[in-house]
Structures are given as structure tokens and as C-alpha cells.
Amino acid sequence: MTNSLKVERAILDLTQDDLAKKIGVSRQTINSIEKNRYVPSTVLALKLSALFNKPVNDFFKLTEED
Amino acid sequence: MSIKKIIACERRSLGKVSKFQLPHHFKKVGWVLFIVSFISLFASSIIITDESLKSTIVVIVKYTMLIGLLIVSLAKEPIEDEFIKSMRMKSYMIAFILGVIQTLIMPFITLGAETIVDGGSTLKPVNDFFVLWVLLFCQILVFHVFKSTAND
């Protein structure tokens, strides 16, 4: 799975720390999601979706490996 | 009580136990307990001369060392989110596997070493304190490594 979390974060002019605080997670979590080392839960994906005001599919994409 | 109700009750109980954690400040408490116990282990062998008292104190100190490590292991992070929980679970899994492998392999390593040094020995099981110490220490170490690499 790939994601464009970094781009969406840049659009809102948020640092990793800002974004982490807004959705109640640690900065490491945001960093790991951005680097595709961690796939977030549905709850976290929906929190991001609400914050970015976009559907989850817009910033999380399945790859051929999935 | 039907079997289904018993299973549901057991599931709820296991769910509560698996979620049990201590507040973050307990991490410091655990480390202090471990370090004080570790120092006491060496100090007792120098200060106490009575062999029976010494052996009793060594057992107590070893237990407090393990309790200290267990407290560190169970203490929450400042932000205990799903990613931290997944790393914690992975660290427990790795520590468990390493603990089992170590328990299976160590008697043969000890036997081999003693055979080379003394020229012969018997196969002895691994000391329970050593197994628990390795389990807890591996979990804490692996969890720390996971957390550190998450920052990169």
C-alpha cells in the first residue's frame, strides 16, 4: 500500500508533530505511515480522512503486491 | 452456564488482561527497582558473610530485579497509540521466540563448554531466573530498537 500523506500534510501546512497531535497519535506513527512501514487501522485512516476532508481512497492506494 | 457463555466470559477476561498496562511514570519506578536490586546483588555477596542469609537475600534480590523489569515492560509510553501497541506486540513475540530457543539450546551450549573445560558433565536445564531475565530484557531491548528506528 502506498500513500500521499506527506502531500496532504503539506497542503494543510502541518508538520508531522502537528498532524500527530490533531489525530491523537505519536509522531513516530505519522513518520512510519509516510514511509510505508506501517499500515494504519481503519479508525486512524478515517480520522485522517476527516481531517483532510477527503475519502480514504484519495490518499491510500493499493499496490499490485496487495 | 452454557459453553458459549463460558467462552464469552473467558474472552472478556482475556481481553481485560491483555489490555492491562501501567501508567508511564512506572517505567522510572521499574528501572530504579532493577538498578537498586542489581547493585544489591553484588553488595550482598561482599557485605553478608552468613551463607544461608546470603542465599535468601540473593533469591529476593533476583525476584525484585525481575519485578523491576516486568514493571518497565508493562509501563505505557507517553502516547500509547496503535503503532506503539503493534511494536510492543512484535517485541513480545520476538522475546518469546528467543526465550524458547535459548531454553532449548542453552543446556547443550553449557554441556559443550563444561565438557571442553572439565572434560565431562551432565545435561542441566536452564535456570528459571535466567530464562525470565532473558525474556524480559529481550522484550525491553527489542521494543526500544523498534521505537528508535521509527524515528528515522
Backbone of each chain as ProteinMPNN parsed JSONL, in Angstrom:
{"seq_chain_A": "MTNSLKVERAILDLTQDDLAKKIGVSRQTINSIEKNRYVPSTVLALKLSALFNKPVNDFFKLTEED", "coords_chain_A": {"N_chain_A": [[0.842, -1.195, 0.0], [0.512, 2.204, -0.823], [0.885, 5.69, -0.005], [-0.192, 9.147, 0.085], [0.303, 10.808, 2.177], [2.187, 12.645, 3.051], [2.037, 14.65, 1.133], [-0.617, 15.513, 1.457], [-0.425, 16.477, 4.016], [1.348, 18.533, 3.632], [-0.226, 20.216, 2.071], [-2.04, 21.161, 3.943], [-0.273, 22.502, 5.441], [1.052, 21.353, 7.676], [3.163, 20.056, 10.249], [4.767, 16.88, 10.947], [4.489, 16.45, 13.638], [2.411, 18.223, 14.319], [0.257, 17.111, 12.896], [0.177, 14.604, 14.114], [-0.586, 15.33, 16.723], [-3.121, 16.371, 16.204], [-4.631, 14.121, 15.49], [-4.272, 12.506, 17.603], [-2.067, 10.691, 17.936], [1.331, 9.325, 18.061], [4.348, 11.042, 16.906], [6.073, 9.312, 15.68], [4.351, 7.423, 14.608], [3.074, 8.772, 12.477], [5.32, 9.303, 10.915], [6.135, 6.664, 10.306], [3.936, 5.771, 8.821], [4.014, 7.482, 6.632], [6.397, 6.632, 5.482], [5.707, 4.192, 4.537], [5.998, 2.045, 6.27], [4.254, 1.25, 8.097], [0.917, 0.194, 8.193], [-1.975, 1.899, 8.74], [-4.772, 1.504, 11.084], [-8.314, 1.067, 10.364], [-9.754, 2.924, 11.821], [-7.863, 4.951, 12.332], [-7.258, 5.679, 9.7], [-9.74, 6.717, 8.936], [-9.891, 8.888, 10.643], [-7.865, 10.456, 9.593], [-8.952, 10.881, 7.1], [-11.18, 12.452, 7.773], [-9.897, 14.706, 8.726], [-8.408, 15.615, 6.486], [-10.473, 16.022, 4.861], [-11.229, 14.366, 2.754], [-11.944, 11.375, 0.808], [-10.782, 8.154, 2.005], [-9.595, 6.594, 0.017], [-8.4, 8.455, -1.627], [-5.926, 9.172, -0.609], [-4.732, 6.829, 0.243], [-3.509, 4.083, -1.459], [-3.89, 0.936, -3.034], [-1.33, -1.391, -3.912], [0.16, -3.507, -6.493], [1.262, -5.618, -5.138], [-0.435, -5.923, -2.992]], "CA_chain_A": [[0.0, 0.0, 0.0], [1.242, 3.484, -0.833], [0.044, 6.801, 0.45], [0.294, 10.506, -0.19], [0.08, 11.523, 3.45], [3.135, 13.761, 3.121], [1.49, 15.695, 0.249], [-1.826, 16.036, 2.117], [0.048, 17.219, 5.196], [1.943, 19.771, 3.105], [-1.339, 21.083, 1.626], [-2.595, 21.81, 5.145], [0.867, 23.152, 6.096], [1.205, 20.754, 9.004], [4.351, 19.215, 10.476], [4.385, 15.537, 11.423], [4.086, 16.61, 15.034], [1.083, 18.867, 14.327], [-0.717, 16.118, 12.439], [0.086, 13.582, 15.163], [-1.378, 15.881, 17.832], [-4.522, 16.553, 15.769], [-5.384, 12.856, 15.474], [-4.01, 11.8, 18.868], [-1.075, 9.609, 17.859], [2.702, 9.818, 18.232], [4.992, 11.488, 15.671], [6.643, 8.099, 15.045], [3.283, 6.76, 13.851], [2.925, 9.512, 11.214], [6.56, 9.053, 10.168], [6.126, 5.281, 9.799], [2.899, 5.657, 7.775], [4.53, 8.189, 5.44], [7.464, 5.832, 4.87], [5.105, 2.891, 4.193], [6.468, 0.977, 7.163], [3.121, 0.862, 8.936], [-0.408, 0.392, 7.598], [-2.827, 2.267, 9.884], [-6.067, 0.832, 11.234], [-9.444, 1.766, 9.72], [-10.092, 4.074, 12.681], [-6.876, 6.016, 12.08], [-7.448, 6.108, 8.301], [-10.949, 7.553, 8.899], [-9.545, 10.149, 11.324], [-7.095, 11.224, 8.601], [-9.92, 11.251, 6.067], [-11.979, 13.563, 8.31], [-9.018, 15.882, 8.832], [-8.067, 16.081, 5.131], [-11.76, 16.226, 4.178], [-11.157, 13.592, 1.502], [-12.119, 9.927, 1.06], [-9.537, 7.411, 2.315], [-9.002, 6.128, -1.251], [-7.646, 9.537, -2.282], [-4.525, 9.237, -0.149], [-4.198, 5.465, 0.419], [-3.726, 3.307, -2.695], [-3.374, -0.442, -3.026], [-0.35, -1.689, -4.969], [-0.012, -4.861, -7.058], [1.663, -6.574, -4.084], [-1.591, -6.139, -2.106]], "C_chain_A": [[0.879, 1.249, 0.0], [0.3, 4.578, -0.333], [0.667, 8.142, 0.107], [0.052, 11.397, 1.03], [0.949, 12.778, 3.553], [2.6, 14.958, 2.307], [0.284, 16.36, 0.924], [-1.453, 16.892, 3.328], [0.621, 18.567, 4.751], [0.859, 20.756, 2.653], [-1.921, 21.856, 2.817], [-1.521, 22.552, 5.952], [1.038, 22.68, 7.554], [2.52, 19.994, 9.098], [3.85, 17.837, 10.914], [3.839, 15.619, 12.849], [2.685, 17.221, 15.152], [-0.007, 17.846, 13.979], [-0.943, 15.043, 13.505], [-0.795, 14.079, 16.31], [-2.86, 16.001, 17.454], [-5.312, 15.249, 15.794], [-5.06, 11.955, 16.67], [-3.113, 10.586, 18.767], [0.324, 10.199, 18.063], [3.282, 10.233, 16.866], [5.595, 10.296, 14.905], [5.607, 7.397, 14.161], [3.123, 7.424, 12.493], [4.138, 9.249, 10.322], [6.556, 7.664, 9.534], [5.081, 5.081, 8.709], [3.427, 6.303, 6.488], [5.593, 7.374, 4.712], [7.009, 4.423, 4.5], [5.639, 1.728, 5.033], [5.321, 0.469, 8.038], [1.806, 1.18, 8.221], [-1.374, 0.702, 8.744], [-4.139, 1.476, 9.919], [-7.145, 1.649, 10.512], [-9.795, 3.029, 10.513], [-9.16, 5.25, 12.386], [-7.014, 6.572, 10.655], [-8.66, 7.037, 8.195], [-10.727, 8.893, 9.604], [-8.791, 11.062, 10.363], [-8.031, 11.745, 7.511], [-10.752, 12.465, 6.516], [-11.146, 14.847, 8.356], [-8.707, 16.481, 7.453], [-9.331, 16.426, 4.316], [-11.768, 15.563, 2.794], [-11.448, 12.125, 1.805], [-10.76, 9.238, 1.254], [-8.808, 6.985, 1.032], [-8.168, 7.191, -1.961], [-6.193, 9.603, -1.829], [-3.927, 7.887, 0.258], [-4.526, 4.663, -0.834], [-3.136, 1.895, -2.537], [-2.364, -0.6, -4.158], [-0.592, -3.108, -5.488], [0.33, -5.94, -6.031], [0.495, -6.904, -3.16], [-2.644, -7.005, -2.779]], "O_chain_A": [[1.864, 1.331, 0.734], [-0.915, 4.396, -0.257], [1.87, 8.258, -0.127], [-0.342, 12.558, 0.92], [0.524, 13.816, 4.061], [2.698, 16.109, 2.73], [0.171, 17.585, 0.963], [-2.096, 17.902, 3.614], [0.412, 19.595, 5.396], [0.997, 21.967, 2.824], [-2.248, 23.038, 2.711], [-1.805, 23.146, 6.992], [1.149, 23.468, 8.493], [2.943, 19.359, 8.132], [2.669, 17.655, 11.211], [2.869, 14.951, 13.206], [1.878, 16.794, 15.978], [-1.03, 17.733, 14.655], [-2.072, 14.628, 13.769], [-1.647, 13.343, 16.809], [-3.74, 15.763, 18.28], [-6.51, 15.25, 16.08], [-5.504, 10.809, 16.745], [-3.351, 9.572, 19.422], [0.483, 11.41, 18.218], [2.778, 9.832, 15.817], [5.625, 10.272, 13.675], [5.938, 6.85, 13.109], [3.046, 6.743, 11.471], [3.998, 9.002, 9.124], [6.927, 7.503, 8.371], [5.302, 4.312, 7.773], [3.3, 5.74, 5.4], [5.686, 7.415, 3.485], [7.832, 3.562, 4.186], [5.72, 0.59, 4.571], [5.409, -0.601, 8.64], [1.609, 2.284, 7.714], [-1.574, -0.135, 9.625], [-4.552, 0.87, 8.931], [-6.904, 2.784, 10.102], [-10.096, 4.073, 9.933], [-9.602, 6.386, 12.215], [-6.901, 7.777, 10.435], [-8.626, 8.024, 7.46], [-11.302, 9.909, 9.213], [-9.03, 12.268, 10.312], [-7.918, 12.886, 7.062], [-10.994, 13.384, 5.734], [-11.642, 15.934, 8.06], [-8.739, 17.698, 7.275], [-9.261, 17.031, 3.246], [-12.247, 16.129, 1.812], [-11.229, 11.671, 2.927], [-9.737, 9.686, 0.736], [-7.579, 7.009, 0.963], [-7.327, 6.867, -2.799], [-5.325, 10.041, -2.584], [-2.742, 7.81, 0.584], [-5.689, 4.572, -1.228], [-2.05, 1.703, -1.99], [-2.523, -0.015, -5.23], [-1.453, -3.821, -4.974], [-0.236, -7.033, -6.05], [0.419, -8.003, -2.61], [-3.683, -7.289, -2.183]]}, "seq_chain_B": "MSIKKIIACERRSLGKVSKFQLPHHFKKVGWVLFIVSFISLFASSIIITDESLKSTIVVIVKYTMLIGLLIVSLAKEPIEDEFIKSMRMKSYMIAFILGVIQTLIMPFITLGAETIVDGGSTLKPVNDFFVLWVLLFCQILVFHVFKSTAND", "coords_chain_B": {"N_chain_B": [[-24.444, -22.858, 33.279], [-24.031, -22.165, 29.872], [-21.805, -23.482, 27.317], [-21.165, -21.56, 25.407], [-21.582, -19.17, 26.794], [-19.637, -19.374, 28.748], [-17.31, -19.331, 27.181], [-17.566, -16.749, 26.1], [-17.355, -15.231, 28.427], [-14.769, -15.913, 29.25], [-13.373, -14.835, 27.104], [-13.843, -12.106, 27.444], [-12.541, -11.716, 29.897], [-9.894, -12.375, 29.198], [-9.476, -10.388, 27.33], [-9.487, -8.114, 28.962], [-7.228, -8.633, 30.556], [-5.192, -8.701, 28.6], [-5.149, -6.051, 27.869], [-4.116, -4.78, 30.011], [-2.068, -2.352, 31.444], [0.558, -0.35, 32.896], [0.733, 3.048, 34.226], [2.768, 5.602, 32.568], [4.782, 6.732, 34.255], [5.598, 4.63, 35.821], [7.633, 3.378, 34.548], [10.071, 4.571, 35.245], [10.052, 3.886, 37.937], [10.29, 1.122, 37.749], [12.856, 0.841, 36.54], [14.471, 1.993, 38.536], [14.029, 0.198, 40.635], [15.088, -2.105, 39.454], [17.826, -1.372, 39.047], [18.666, -0.781, 41.674], [18.288, -3.296, 42.826], [20.095, -4.775, 41.299], [22.552, -3.655, 42.039], [22.439, -4.308, 44.739], [22.645, -7.05, 44.578], [25.353, -7.566, 44.054], [26.483, -6.191, 46.184], [25.494, -7.581, 48.408], [26.873, -9.995, 48.307], [29.378, -9.209, 49.08], [29.105, -7.822, 51.536], [27.468, -9.436, 53.289], [28.153, -12.216, 55.299], [27.147, -14.574, 56.34], [26.182, -17.583, 55.007], [23.628, -18.844, 54.562], [21.837, -16.725, 54.959], [22.773, -15.052, 52.991], [22.176, -16.503, 50.639], [19.383, -16.461, 50.77], [18.855, -13.723, 50.562], [19.93, -13.211, 48.029], [18.116, -14.621, 46.402], [15.755, -13.147, 46.894], [16.542, -10.63, 45.941], [17.005, -11.229, 43.253], [14.38, -11.787, 42.468], [13.231, -9.238, 42.847], [14.601, -7.847, 40.907], [13.549, -9.001, 38.588], [10.872, -8.241, 38.93], [11.152, -5.504, 38.707], [11.968, -5.279, 35.985], [9.676, -6.336, 34.811], [7.784, -4.38, 35.491], [8.826, -2.222, 34.014], [8.445, -3.261, 31.461], [5.659, -3.382, 31.346], [4.874, -0.764, 31.551], [3.285, 2.098, 30.169], [3.851, 4.013, 27.13], [4.447, 7.609, 26.67], [2.621, 8.477, 24.67], [0.49, 6.151, 23.906], [-0.277, 4.707, 21.273], [-1.857, 2.977, 18.426], [0.253, 2.163, 16.747], [2.468, 2.057, 18.436], [1.504, 0.078, 20.119], [1.439, -2.063, 18.318], [4.162, -2.382, 17.836], [4.956, -3.067, 20.391], [3.646, -5.543, 20.721], [4.966, -7.027, 18.736], [7.532, -7.022, 19.823], [7.127, -8.549, 22.137], [6.523, -10.972, 20.943], [8.909, -11.616, 19.574], [10.663, -11.732, 21.772], [9.538, -13.895, 23.151], [9.93, -16.03, 21.333], [12.752, -16.016, 21.164], [13.294, -16.594, 23.831], [12.308, -19.21, 24.088], [13.929, -20.563, 22.225], [16.432, -20.1, 23.37], [16.1, -21.472, 25.809], [15.953, -24.053, 24.839], [18.404, -24.421, 23.539], [20.517, -23.546, 25.231], [21.187, -25.516, 27.364], [22.71, -27.405, 25.919], [24.822, -25.881, 24.935], [25.998, -25.139, 27.343], [26.677, -27.677, 28.281], [28.531, -28.441, 26.313], [30.527, -26.487, 26.68], [31.29, -27.031, 29.337], [32.231, -29.619, 29.017], [34.465, -29.206, 27.428], [36.032, -27.653, 29.168], [36.049, -29.027, 31.759], [36.129, -31.665, 30.976], [33.927, -33.34, 30.985], [30.426, -33.639, 31.696], [26.973, -33.286, 32.891], [23.743, -33.032, 31.279], [22.066, -30.12, 31.985], [19.018, -28.433, 32.935], [17.959, -25.076, 31.916], [18.368, -22.337, 34.138], [15.56, -20.989, 35.828], [15.351, -18.274, 36.541], [17.206, -17.088, 34.83], [16.039, -17.581, 32.319], [13.642, -16.069, 32.489], [14.755, -13.558, 32.879], [16.144, -13.14, 30.463], [13.955, -13.205, 28.697], [12.4, -10.919, 29.519], [14.313, -8.877, 29.311], [15.032, -9.015, 26.598], [12.556, -8.316, 25.444], [12.258, -5.644, 26.303], [14.539, -4.492, 25.174], [14.233, -5.019, 22.368], [11.827, -3.665, 21.882], [12.658, -1.078, 22.434], [14.535, -0.744, 20.361], [12.83, -0.909, 18.119], [11.275, 1.409, 18.56], [13.226, 3.381, 18.349], [14.09, 3.096, 15.684], [11.796, 3.854, 14.393], [11.846, 6.557, 14.39], [13.569, 7.289, 12.424]], "CA_chain_B": [[-23.948, -21.903, 32.284], [-23.727, -22.86, 28.625], [-20.419, -23.393, 26.84], [-20.994, -20.276, 24.693], [-21.474, -18.112, 27.806], [-18.322, -19.545, 29.396], [-16.307, -18.852, 26.213], [-17.696, -15.28, 26.026], [-16.832, -14.713, 29.694], [-13.306, -16.086, 29.181], [-12.864, -13.881, 26.102], [-13.869, -10.773, 28.08], [-11.479, -11.691, 30.915], [-8.607, -12.336, 28.493], [-9.389, -9.053, 26.725], [-9.103, -7.171, 30.024], [-5.841, -8.933, 30.955], [-4.27, -8.321, 27.52], [-5.087, -4.582, 27.779], [-3.57, -4.224, 31.244], [-0.775, -1.652, 31.391], [0.792, 0.586, 33.998], [0.999, 4.408, 33.734], [4.128, 5.83, 32.061], [5.787, 7.015, 35.3], [6.057, 3.36, 36.412], [8.871, 2.974, 33.857], [11.171, 5.022, 36.109], [9.981, 3.07, 39.159], [10.825, -0.188, 37.376], [14.312, 0.94, 36.335], [15.102, 2.236, 39.847], [13.949, -1.087, 41.351], [16.031, -3.026, 38.814], [19.211, -0.945, 39.3], [18.939, -0.958, 43.115], [18.401, -4.754, 43.045], [21.324, -5.22, 40.636], [23.668, -3.244, 42.922], [22.301, -5.094, 45.979], [23.088, -8.418, 44.303], [26.814, -7.595, 44.234], [26.799, -5.71, 47.539], [25.18, -8.631, 49.39], [27.93, -11.019, 48.291], [30.558, -8.655, 49.764], [28.782, -7.405, 52.916], [26.925, -10.525, 54.131], [29.063, -13.37, 55.419], [26.345, -15.764, 56.634], [25.838, -18.197, 53.714], [22.178, -19.089, 54.411], [21.208, -15.396, 54.802], [23.199, -14.548, 51.671], [21.413, -17.176, 49.573], [17.992, -15.961, 50.844], [18.836, -12.345, 50.031], [20.168, -13.29, 46.572], [16.844, -15.025, 45.775], [14.832, -11.999, 46.986], [17.06, -9.577, 45.046], [16.748, -11.68, 41.869], [12.944, -11.58, 42.219], [12.945, -7.797, 42.71], [15.133, -7.471, 39.582], [12.544, -9.428, 37.599], [9.678, -7.397, 39.112], [11.531, -4.209, 38.113], [11.909, -5.401, 34.513], [8.259, -6.532, 34.441], [7.138, -3.056, 35.592], [9.29, -1.449, 32.846], [7.808, -3.867, 30.297], [4.212, -3.107, 31.348], [4.602, 0.686, 31.61], [2.874, 2.699, 28.893], [4.622, 5.128, 26.564], [3.666, 8.839, 26.863], [1.464, 8.344, 23.763], [0.396, 4.715, 23.619], [-1.234, 4.563, 20.173], [-1.91, 1.646, 17.791], [1.563, 1.812, 16.197], [3.287, 1.673, 19.601], [0.97, -1.219, 20.567], [1.87, -3.112, 17.377], [5.596, -2.627, 18.093], [5.031, -3.775, 21.687], [3.252, -6.935, 20.48], [6.065, -7.668, 17.989], [8.663, -7.227, 20.736], [6.78, -9.693, 22.995], [6.597, -12.178, 20.117], [10.335, -11.912, 19.357], [11.23, -12.137, 23.068], [9.02, -15.233, 23.458], [10.618, -16.995, 20.458], [14.145, -16.073, 21.61], [13.3, -17.271, 25.134], [12.125, -20.657, 23.867], [15.152, -21.062, 21.555], [17.511, -20.072, 24.363], [15.843, -22.567, 26.755], [16.238, -25.333, 24.173], [19.812, -24.521, 23.103], [21.497, -23.281, 26.298], [21.748, -26.701, 28.054], [23.723, -28.053, 25.065], [25.993, -24.982, 24.915], [26.619, -25.286, 28.674], [27.282, -29.02, 28.307], [29.709, -28.391, 25.441], [31.553, -25.662, 27.326], [31.785, -27.752, 30.52], [32.981, -30.782, 28.527], [35.782, -28.709, 26.986], [36.795, -27.162, 30.334], [36.226, -30.059, 32.795], [36.266, -32.982, 30.364], [32.704, -34.15, 31.096], [29.378, -33.072, 32.538], [25.627, -33.785, 32.569], [22.845, -32.037, 30.678], [21.251, -29.479, 33.038], [18.069, -27.459, 32.369], [18.311, -23.669, 32.13], [17.873, -21.708, 35.349], [14.32, -20.237, 35.53], [15.621, -16.83, 36.652], [17.913, -16.696, 33.604], [15.052, -17.591, 31.213], [12.755, -14.906, 32.653], [15.584, -12.36, 32.706], [16.367, -13.003, 29.009], [12.645, -12.86, 28.09], [12.031, -9.524, 29.808], [15.343, -7.971, 28.792], [14.887, -9.02, 25.128], [11.358, -7.549, 25.088], [12.53, -4.214, 26.523], [15.56, -4.088, 24.195], [13.647, -5.039, 21.012], [10.848, -2.572, 21.842], [13.444, 0.168, 22.355], [15.103, -0.679, 18.995], [11.702, -0.578, 17.222], [10.908, 2.82, 18.775], [14.325, 4.217, 17.836], [14.106, 3.054, 14.216], [10.583, 4.538, 13.907], [12.163, 7.988, 14.284], [14.427, 7.542, 11.246]], "C_chain_B": [[-23.544, -22.654, 31.003], [-22.273, -22.62, 28.208], [-20.158, -22.041, 26.181], [-20.807, -19.135, 25.676], [-20.107, -18.164, 28.493], [-17.226, -18.994, 28.478], [-16.344, -17.319, 26.129], [-17.11, -14.623, 27.263], [-15.298, -14.769, 29.706], [-12.689, -15.066, 28.231], [-12.795, -12.475, 26.699], [-12.725, -10.642, 29.088], [-10.112, -11.579, 30.254], [-8.383, -10.973, 27.844], [-8.929, -8.023, 27.732], [-7.64, -7.368, 30.412], [-4.866, -8.45, 29.887], [-4.133, -6.806, 27.377], [-4.418, -3.958, 28.996], [-2.197, -3.594, 31.014], [-0.667, -0.705, 32.572], [1.01, 1.987, 33.439], [2.483, 4.605, 33.402], [5.166, 6.019, 33.171], [6.303, 5.75, 35.994], [7.341, 2.867, 35.754], [10.091, 3.344, 34.698], [11.231, 4.173, 37.376], [10.622, 1.706, 38.897], [12.33, -0.175, 37.216], [15.041, 1.143, 37.66], [15.145, 0.919, 40.631], [14.975, -2.071, 40.792], [17.477, -2.657, 39.165], [19.588, -1.15, 40.769], [19.132, -2.455, 43.414], [19.709, -5.284, 42.481], [22.541, -4.882, 41.495], [23.649, -4.084, 44.199], [22.804, -6.525, 45.8], [24.597, -8.557, 44.534], [27.198, -7.19, 45.655], [26.572, -6.805, 48.584], [26.267, -9.698, 49.449], [29.2, -10.53, 49.001], [30.263, -8.42, 51.242], [28.373, -8.584, 53.8], [27.846, -11.743, 54.111], [28.315, -14.681, 55.675], [25.786, -16.347, 55.321], [24.335, -18.387, 53.506], [21.424, -17.769, 54.2], [21.522, -14.832, 53.417], [22.366, -15.171, 50.558], [19.95, -16.713, 49.558], [17.898, -14.576, 50.208], [19.042, -12.341, 48.518], [18.878, -13.66, 45.836], [15.867, -13.844, 45.75], [15.241, -10.908, 45.995], [16.822, -9.953, 43.578], [15.273, -11.48, 41.513], [12.632, -10.105, 42.01], [13.491, -7.262, 41.378], [14.109, -7.803, 38.501], [11.28, -8.568, 37.695], [9.935, -6.022, 38.5], [11.427, -4.236, 36.597], [10.466, -5.58, 34.031], [7.501, -5.199, 34.48], [7.524, -2.193, 34.387], [8.548, -1.934, 31.595], [6.322, -3.496, 30.188], [3.871, -1.618, 31.337], [4.296, 1.236, 30.22], [3.906, 3.714, 28.41], [3.81, 6.409, 26.794], [2.441, 8.886, 25.94], [1.426, 6.877, 23.335], [-0.658, 4.526, 22.522], [-1.112, 3.177, 19.524], [-0.558, 1.198, 17.238], [2.495, 1.333, 17.316], [2.829, 0.288, 20.094], [1.418, -2.339, 19.64], [3.351, -3.428, 17.572], [5.776, -3.41, 19.391], [4.707, -5.257, 21.495], [4.359, -7.702, 19.739], [7.236, -7.978, 18.91], [8.389, -8.395, 21.684], [6.928, -10.999, 22.217], [8.066, -12.59, 19.916], [10.977, -12.415, 20.647], [10.794, -13.558, 23.429], [9.772, -16.297, 22.641], [12.088, -17.156, 20.891], [14.27, -16.828, 22.942], [13.194, -18.782, 24.99], [13.385, -21.253, 23.235], [16.307, -21.152, 22.56], [17.353, -21.223, 25.37], [16.197, -23.923, 26.146], [17.738, -25.512, 23.898], [20.829, -24.428, 24.248], [22.038, -24.527, 27.017], [22.863, -27.379, 27.243], [24.99, -27.209, 24.984], [26.76, -25.123, 26.229], [27.343, -26.622, 28.77], [28.578, -29.043, 27.491], [30.855, -27.648, 26.089], [32.168, -26.397, 28.519], [32.606, -28.976, 30.119], [34.39, -30.368, 28.099], [36.651, -28.336, 28.191], [37.104, -28.298, 31.317], [36.435, -31.473, 32.231], [35.048, -33.863, 30.529], [31.701, -33.525, 32.037], [28.032, -33.687, 32.173], [24.791, -32.641, 32.008], [21.937, -31.452, 31.769], [20.27, -28.505, 32.399], [18.497, -26.023, 32.704], [17.637, -23.156, 33.399], [16.64, -20.84, 35.03], [14.512, -18.72, 35.594], [16.256, -16.324, 35.358], [16.951, -16.607, 32.415], [14.173, -16.34, 31.282], [13.51, -13.6, 32.415], [15.796, -12.094, 31.21], [15.079, -12.57, 28.308], [12.324, -11.379, 28.26], [13.035, -8.543, 29.195], [15.261, -7.871, 27.265], [13.691, -8.163, 24.725], [11.631, -6.055, 25.192], [13.502, -3.699, 25.46], [14.975, -3.994, 22.776], [12.64, -3.894, 20.851], [11.562, -1.226, 21.696], [14.026, 0.347, 20.95], [14.021, -0.292, 17.997], [11.342, 0.908, 17.33], [11.959, 3.746, 18.167], [14.31, 4.257, 16.314], [12.878, 3.75, 13.621], [10.827, 6.036, 13.738], [12.948, 8.322, 13.026], [13.619, 7.945, 10.022]], "O_chain_B": [[-22.814, -23.644, 31.053], [-21.613, -21.693, 28.678], [-19.095, -21.445, 26.356], [-19.992, -18.24, 25.451], [-19.503, -17.131, 28.78], [-16.328, -18.283, 28.93], [-15.301, -16.668, 26.092], [-16.449, -13.588, 27.172], [-14.625, -13.82, 30.11], [-11.629, -14.505, 28.505], [-11.824, -11.748, 26.492], [-12.035, -9.624, 29.141], [-9.269, -10.792, 30.685], [-7.263, -10.463, 27.808], [-8.099, -7.166, 27.428], [-6.9, -6.399, 30.577], [-3.835, -7.861, 30.209], [-3.14, -6.318, 26.838], [-4.176, -2.751, 29.023], [-1.291, -4.22, 30.464], [-1.669, -0.311, 33.168], [1.431, 2.122, 32.29], [3.342, 3.87, 33.891], [6.292, 5.533, 33.059], [7.327, 5.791, 36.677], [8.056, 2.04, 36.321], [11.02, 2.551, 34.85], [12.308, 3.79, 37.832], [11.393, 1.202, 39.714], [13.014, -1.077, 37.701], [16.094, 0.549, 37.892], [16.17, 0.571, 41.217], [15.647, -2.778, 41.542], [18.265, -3.527, 39.538], [20.68, -1.627, 41.078], [20.032, -2.83, 44.164], [20.36, -6.131, 43.092], [23.444, -5.701, 41.662], [24.694, -4.517, 44.685], [23.32, -7.138, 46.735], [25.06, -9.531, 45.127], [28.11, -7.76, 46.254], [27.352, -6.944, 49.526], [26.55, -10.243, 50.516], [30.003, -11.338, 49.468], [31.069, -8.773, 52.103], [28.863, -8.724, 54.92], [28.255, -12.224, 53.054], [28.773, -15.755, 55.287], [25.019, -15.69, 54.618], [23.818, -18.13, 52.419], [20.505, -17.688, 53.384], [20.674, -14.225, 52.762], [21.904, -14.479, 49.651], [19.344, -16.584, 48.494], [16.991, -14.293, 49.425], [18.408, -11.564, 47.805], [18.573, -13.096, 44.784], [15.234, -13.57, 44.731], [14.4, -10.336, 45.301], [16.478, -9.099, 42.762], [14.948, -11.058, 40.403], [11.867, -9.749, 41.114], [12.92, -6.343, 40.792], [13.837, -6.993, 37.614], [10.689, -8.208, 36.677], [9.058, -5.443, 37.858], [10.863, -3.324, 35.992], [10.078, -5.053, 32.989], [6.676, -4.924, 33.608], [6.676, -1.517, 33.805], [8.086, -1.135, 30.781], [5.794, -3.318, 29.09], [2.714, -1.248, 31.137], [4.951, 0.893, 29.235], [4.725, 4.205, 29.187], [2.616, 6.329, 27.082], [1.355, 9.283, 26.365], [2.226, 6.431, 22.513], [-1.811, 4.215, 22.821], [-0.369, 2.318, 20.001], [-0.245, 0.008, 17.25], [3.212, 0.343, 17.166], [3.651, -0.56, 20.44], [1.741, -3.436, 20.097], [3.759, -4.586, 17.487], [6.627, -4.294, 19.486], [5.397, -6.123, 22.033], [4.656, -8.854, 20.057], [7.858, -9.036, 18.812], [9.303, -9.153, 22.008], [7.395, -12.004, 22.754], [8.418, -13.76, 20.069], [11.733, -13.387, 20.639], [11.59, -14.337, 23.953], [10.193, -17.323, 23.175], [12.601, -18.271, 20.976], [15.213, -17.591, 23.156], [13.889, -19.537, 25.67], [13.854, -22.312, 23.652], [17.05, -22.133, 22.596], [18.333, -21.868, 25.743], [16.675, -24.823, 26.837], [18.27, -26.616, 24.012], [21.849, -25.117, 24.252], [23.242, -24.599, 27.263], [23.839, -27.867, 27.812], [26.098, -27.744, 24.966], [27.988, -25.213, 26.244], [28.466, -26.702, 29.269], [29.589, -29.594, 27.927], [32.001, -28.097, 26.064], [33.386, -26.4, 28.702], [33.567, -29.33, 30.802], [35.369, -31.066, 28.362], [37.84, -28.655, 28.238], [38.262, -28.517, 31.672], [36.873, -32.369, 32.951], [35.128, -35.055, 30.233], [32.072, -32.946, 33.059], [27.948, -34.51, 31.261], [25.079, -31.464, 32.223], [21.151, -32.166, 32.392], [20.618, -27.82, 31.438], [19.274, -25.784, 33.628], [16.491, -23.495, 33.694], [16.663, -20.053, 34.085], [13.92, -17.975, 34.813], [15.892, -15.262, 34.853], [17.033, -15.682, 31.607], [13.979, -15.643, 30.286], [12.978, -12.659, 31.826], [15.645, -10.963, 30.748], [15.094, -11.693, 27.444], [12.02, -10.677, 27.296], [12.654, -7.515, 28.635], [15.401, -6.786, 26.702], [13.781, -7.374, 23.784], [11.285, -5.288, 24.294], [13.318, -2.611, 24.914], [15.196, -3.009, 22.072], [12.605, -3.233, 19.813], [11.132, -0.356, 20.939], [14.015, 1.453, 20.407], [14.249, 0.549, 17.127], [11.132, 1.579, 16.32], [11.63, 4.761, 17.552], [14.493, 5.316, 15.715], [12.913, 4.187, 12.471], [10.088, 6.707, 13.018], [12.997, 9.477, 12.601], [14.189, 8.19, 8.959]]}, "name": "protein", "num_of_chains": 2, "seq": "MTNSLKVERAILDLTQDDLAKKIGVSRQTINSIEKNRYVPSTVLALKLSALFNKPVNDFFKLTEEDMSIKKIIACERRSLGKVSKFQLPHHFKKVGWVLFIVSFISLFASSIIITDESLKSTIVVIVKYTMLIGLLIVSLAKEPIEDEFIKSMRMKSYMIAFILGVIQTLIMPFITLGAETIVDGGSTLKPVNDFFVLWVLLFCQILVFHVFKSTAND"}
